[in-house]
Amino acid sequence: MGVSSWELLQGQASSDKPQVPHALQVATDFIVHWLLVVYKIDR
């Protein structure tokens, strides 16, 4: 779900920072998605 937004962030930061490992990308996307789901449930 958050892959598109992550790719946009990577595209903007690619010139400044090195590429983030794919594993970290998946983990970050999973955590963000999980937090959004929990937030919606609690709300």
Backbone hydrogen bonds, N-H to C=O, Kabsch-Sander energy under -0.5 kcal/mol:
donor,donor_aa,acceptor,acceptor_aa,energy
6,W,2,G,-2.3
7,E,3,V,-2.6
8,L,4,S,-1.9
9,L,5,S,-2.2
10,Q,6,W,-2.8
11,G,7,E,-2.5
12,Q,8,L,-1.8
13,A,9,L,-2.2
14,S,10,Q,-1.4
16,D,13,A,-0.6
17,K,13,A,-3.6
25,Q,21,P,-1.9
26,V,22,H,-2.5
27,A,23,A,-2.5
28,T,24,L,-2.7
29,D,25,Q,-2.5
30,F,26,V,-2.5
31,I,27,A,-2.6
32,V,28,T,-2.6
33,H,29,D,-2.3
34,W,30,F,-2.6
35,L,31,I,-2.6
36,L,32,V,-2.2
37,V,33,H,-2.2
38,V,34,W,-2.6
39,Y,35,L,-2.4
40,K,36,L,-2.1
41,I,37,V,-2.2
42,D,38,V,-2.8
43,R,39,Y,-1.9
